[in-house]
Amino acid sequence: MGLFSKIKDGLKKTRDSVFGQIDSVLKSFTKIDDELFEELEEILVMGDVGVATASKLCDELKAQVKKQGITEPIQIRDLLIESIKELLQGGNELCISTKPSIILVIGVNGVGKTTSIGKIAGQLTKSGKKVLLAAADTFRAAAIEQLEIWAQRSGADIIKQGEGSDPAAVVFDAIASGKAKGYDVIICDTAGRLHNKKHLMDELSKINRIIDRELPNADKEVLLVLDATTGQNAVNQAQQFKETAGITGIVLTKLDGTAKGGIVLAIKDGMGIPVKFAGVGEQLDDLQPFDPEDFANALFEA
């Protein structure tokens, strides 16, 4: 199955429940008027696009309809697809050009964080990168064991300590090994920290200070893993983590299990944080590098 087929299949629930309604509305209207745009905006809000982003998209559509002299409602469909593509563009690729580069992965428990790390590591090793995983989620022995399994599956190496050890020390060891042994990318797992737990956020700040001190000139990505099925709660998490963690990108998991795929738009437009990966299944290759064009087309099966 090709990449586009995967994302199209993964967005089926979002398309069927929400964005498929847009075609029905456009076909039911005989003229373009305010009532049409009100209905479109309501559908977008229902799709977890967010009120502000839905309003922005509809304002853009109105402007384009006027500029292009469009009179047929169904022509708005292609305009909307192009507007969504444009909104999602920018910053979608990982920035990992230095040797080593470092990826810090954060997120609350249950969102698929460790699994996402394993899948990203698998893609990087497949592309020829030498990858080292740092098991800095030391609060749970199970998290270390899970990361070990993913290291084996993905062909990456791993640095670990015992349960309850200092997470920042694990990251320090991984960076030392990464520099000494010529790793291309170091990926650090972290505890499934709740954004309202101050001591856990302080620990994250400590890890960041070590990274900045030991790898001052390295490319650094801070990826927040979010569960798409939580809809606007995921947007709220992103907002709270953004304030403390310097997030550079989002890994959005479980898109295949929800009709709330519109939160991709809310996150990018509302916070300026690009989605870097989209999870559309359980297989190793079901975490896809995010492609705005494919995503917008898949929403409408274009």
C-alpha distance (Angstrom), angle and dihedral (degrees) to the residues before:
residue distance angle dihedral
M1 . . .
G2 3.81 . .
L3 3.78 124.5 .
F4 3.80 94.1 -104.5
S5 3.80 91.6 49.4
K6 3.80 89.7 53.6
I7 3.79 94.7 51.6
K8 3.83 90.9 43.0
D9 3.81 91.5 52.4
G10 3.80 90.6 43.2
L11 3.80 92.7 54.9
K12 3.80 94.7 48.1
K13 3.81 94.8 109.8
T14 3.80 92.7 48.5
R15 3.79 91.1 46.2
D16 3.80 95.4 46.0
S17 3.79 96.7 43.2
V18 3.78 101.4 39.1
F19 3.77 122.8 0.5
G20 3.79 93.4 42.3
Q21 3.79 86.6 65.5
I22 3.79 90.3 64.4
D23 3.81 91.8 68.4
S24 3.80 89.9 50.5
V25 3.79 92.1 51.6
L26 3.80 93.6 46.8
K27 3.81 91.0 50.1
S28 3.80 92.6 48.1
F29 3.80 94.4 56.8
T30 3.80 122.0 78.0
K31 3.80 95.2 -166.9
I32 3.79 139.0 27.1
D33 3.81 110.7 -108.6
D34 3.81 142.0 139.9
E35 3.80 92.1 -84.3
L36 3.82 90.0 59.1
F37 3.80 92.4 52.4
E38 3.81 91.0 46.5
E39 3.80 90.2 55.4
L40 3.82 91.8 47.0
E41 3.80 91.2 50.1
E42 3.80 91.1 50.1
I43 3.82 91.7 52.2
L44 3.81 91.2 49.5
V45 3.81 91.7 50.6
M46 3.82 89.6 49.4
G47 3.82 87.2 54.0
D48 3.83 90.8 60.5
V49 3.80 92.1 -108.4
G50 3.81 87.3 132.8
V51 3.80 129.2 -117.9
A52 3.81 96.5 -95.4
T53 3.81 94.3 47.3
A54 3.81 93.3 44.3
S55 3.81 89.9 52.1
K56 3.80 91.0 47.3
L57 3.81 92.4 51.3
C58 3.80 92.5 49.2
D59 3.82 91.9 48.7
E60 3.80 88.3 52.1
L61 3.81 90.5 49.5
K62 3.81 91.6 50.9
A63 3.80 90.6 50.6
Q64 3.82 92.4 49.3
V65 3.83 93.0 46.3
K66 3.80 89.4 53.8
K67 3.81 94.5 42.7
Q68 3.83 94.4 48.5
G69 3.81 96.2 37.6
I70 3.80 92.5 -124.0
T71 3.81 115.6 177.0
E72 3.82 104.5 167.6
P73 3.84 113.8 84.8
I74 3.83 93.6 -146.5
Q75 3.83 89.7 62.6
I76 3.81 88.2 67.4
R77 3.82 88.3 73.0
D78 3.81 94.2 71.7
L79 3.80 90.8 43.2
L80 3.81 89.9 54.7
I81 3.80 92.9 49.0
E82 3.81 90.2 52.1
S83 3.82 91.6 46.9
I84 3.81 91.0 52.4
K85 3.82 91.5 48.7
E86 3.79 90.9 51.3
L87 3.80 93.2 46.6
L88 3.82 92.1 52.9
Q89 3.82 97.1 46.4
G90 3.79 122.4 109.8
G91 3.79 135.9 59.1
N92 3.80 97.3 18.7
E93 3.81 97.2 130.6
L94 3.78 124.0 79.8
C95 3.80 113.5 -105.4
I96 3.82 102.3 -139.6
S97 3.79 106.5 134.3
T98 3.83 98.8 128.2
K99 3.80 124.2 82.0
P100 2.91 106.6 -98.7
S101 3.79 105.9 19.5
I102 3.78 119.3 -179.0
I103 3.79 132.3 -140.0
L104 3.80 118.5 -165.7
V105 3.81 112.0 -162.4
I106 3.80 120.0 -159.2
G107 3.81 137.9 170.4
V108 3.78 143.6 119.4
N109 3.79 122.3 -74.1
G110 3.79 117.5 -79.8
V111 3.79 99.9 28.5
G112 3.81 95.3 104.7
K113 3.79 97.6 -100.4
T114 3.80 100.9 148.3
T115 3.79 92.1 40.7
S116 3.81 89.5 51.9
I117 3.80 90.3 51.4
G118 3.79 90.0 53.2
K119 3.79 92.7 49.5
I120 3.82 93.3 47.2
A121 3.81 89.5 48.3
G122 3.80 89.5 50.9
Q123 3.79 92.1 53.1
L124 3.79 92.3 47.7
T125 3.81 94.6 48.7
K126 3.80 89.6 46.8
S127 3.80 88.6 55.4
G128 3.82 90.1 54.0
K129 3.80 101.0 -95.5
K130 3.79 122.1 140.6
V131 3.81 103.7 -130.2
L132 3.81 131.8 -164.9
L133 3.81 122.5 -168.2
A134 3.82 121.1 -151.6
A135 3.82 113.6 -152.1
A136 3.81 95.9 -148.4
D137 3.82 94.2 151.2
T138 3.80 91.0 94.8
F139 3.81 97.0 156.1
R140 3.80 91.9 84.8
A141 3.80 125.6 41.5
A142 3.81 87.2 -155.0
A143 3.81 90.5 61.7
I144 3.81 91.3 56.0
E145 3.80 91.4 47.5
Q146 3.80 91.9 47.9
L147 3.80 91.3 51.4
E148 3.83 90.0 49.7
I149 3.81 89.5 55.7
W150 3.80 90.9 50.2
A151 3.81 90.9 47.8
Q152 3.80 89.1 56.8
R153 3.80 93.2 45.8
S154 3.78 94.5 47.4
G155 3.78 99.0 41.8
A156 3.81 93.0 -117.1
D157 3.81 127.7 132.8
I158 3.80 123.3 -123.9
I159 3.81 139.2 -143.6
K160 3.80 115.4 -157.8
Q161 3.78 144.4 160.5
G162 3.78 131.6 -167.3
E163 3.78 127.4 -67.9
G164 3.81 111.1 -78.0
S165 3.81 95.3 23.5
D166 3.79 121.7 133.9
P167 3.84 108.9 -78.0
A168 3.79 91.4 -152.7
A169 3.82 89.6 56.2
V170 3.81 89.8 55.0
V171 3.80 90.1 52.3
F172 3.82 90.4 47.4
D173 3.83 90.9 52.5
A174 3.80 91.3 47.4
I175 3.79 92.5 51.8
A176 3.82 91.4 48.3
S177 3.80 90.6 50.6
G178 3.80 91.7 42.9
K179 3.79 92.1 55.5
A180 3.81 94.9 41.6
K181 3.80 97.0 47.2
G182 3.79 100.9 37.8
Y183 3.79 101.7 -112.0
D184 3.79 116.7 176.1
V185 3.80 97.7 -151.4
I186 3.81 134.1 18.5
I187 3.83 114.6 -160.9
C188 3.81 115.8 -164.3
D189 3.79 122.0 -157.2
T190 3.82 115.2 -154.8
A191 3.79 135.2 -166.0
G192 3.79 116.9 -78.9
R193 3.74 89.4 -103.1
L194 3.76 122.9 -170.8
H195 3.77 111.6 -130.2
N196 3.81 91.6 -129.2
K197 3.80 95.1 55.7
K198 3.78 104.9 97.6
H199 3.82 97.7 -165.7
L200 3.79 91.2 53.9
M201 3.80 91.5 50.1
D202 3.81 88.6 48.6
E203 3.80 88.4 53.6
L204 3.79 89.9 51.8
S205 3.80 88.9 52.3
K206 3.82 89.0 51.8
I207 3.81 91.0 53.0
N208 3.79 90.1 49.4
R209 3.81 91.5 51.2
I210 3.82 90.7 53.0
I211 3.79 91.3 49.4
D212 3.81 92.0 48.8
R213 3.81 91.5 47.4
E214 3.80 98.1 44.5
L215 3.82 97.9 36.0
P216 3.82 103.7 27.2
N217 3.80 95.7 158.0
A218 3.79 99.2 36.6
D219 3.77 125.2 114.0
K220 3.80 107.1 -106.7
E221 3.78 128.4 -165.4
V222 3.81 121.3 -169.8
L223 3.79 106.1 -162.1
L224 3.79 122.0 -168.2
V225 3.80 114.0 -155.6
L226 3.80 113.2 -145.7
D227 3.80 131.5 -176.9
A228 3.81 108.2 -127.0
T229 3.81 91.7 -154.7
T230 3.82 90.2 70.6
G231 3.81 92.0 64.9
Q232 3.80 113.9 -172.9
N233 3.82 90.7 10.8
A234 3.79 86.8 66.8
V235 3.80 89.0 52.9
N236 3.82 89.5 51.7
Q237 3.81 90.8 50.1
A238 3.78 90.7 51.3
Q239 3.79 90.6 51.6
Q240 3.79 93.4 51.0
F241 3.80 95.0 44.5
K242 3.80 91.2 46.3
E243 3.79 90.4 61.4
T244 3.80 93.3 56.8
A245 3.79 109.8 21.3
G246 3.81 109.0 45.2
I247 3.80 93.5 -125.8
T248 3.82 115.5 -156.1
G249 3.80 98.2 -177.7
I250 3.79 149.0 -1.0
V251 3.80 130.4 -119.6
L252 3.81 104.4 -158.0
T253 3.80 112.1 -161.2
K254 3.83 133.7 -169.8
L255 3.81 95.8 26.9
D256 3.79 88.2 146.6
G257 3.80 91.1 61.3
T258 3.78 99.5 54.8
A259 3.79 146.3 54.8
K260 3.82 88.9 -143.1
G261 3.82 98.0 89.9
G262 3.79 89.7 125.6
I263 3.80 89.9 81.1
V264 3.81 87.0 83.2
L265 3.81 86.2 72.4
A266 3.79 93.8 44.8
I267 3.81 92.3 52.4
K268 3.80 96.2 45.9
D269 3.79 96.6 42.5
G270 3.79 98.9 35.2
M271 3.80 98.5 44.5
G272 3.76 106.1 15.4
I273 3.82 91.1 -122.6
P274 3.81 113.9 139.4
V275 3.78 122.6 -137.3
K276 3.81 107.2 -122.8
F277 3.81 100.4 179.3
A278 3.79 134.9 20.8
G279 3.80 122.1 -158.4
V280 3.80 114.7 -144.9
G281 3.81 103.3 164.0
E282 3.80 148.1 -8.5
Q283 3.81 101.2 -87.5
L284 3.80 123.7 102.0
D285 3.81 92.3 -107.3
D286 3.82 95.2 43.0
L287 3.81 92.6 92.2
Q288 3.80 99.9 83.0
P289 3.81 129.8 -165.9
F290 3.79 101.7 -109.2
D291 3.80 115.7 -103.2
P292 3.85 114.0 -172.6
E293 3.79 92.9 -157.6
D294 3.80 94.9 50.8
F295 3.80 90.8 44.6
A296 3.80 94.6 52.0
N297 3.81 92.2 45.6
A298 3.81 91.6 47.7
L299 3.82 91.7 52.9
F300 3.79 88.1 63.7
E301 3.83 98.2 24.5
A302 3.81 86.1 -118.6
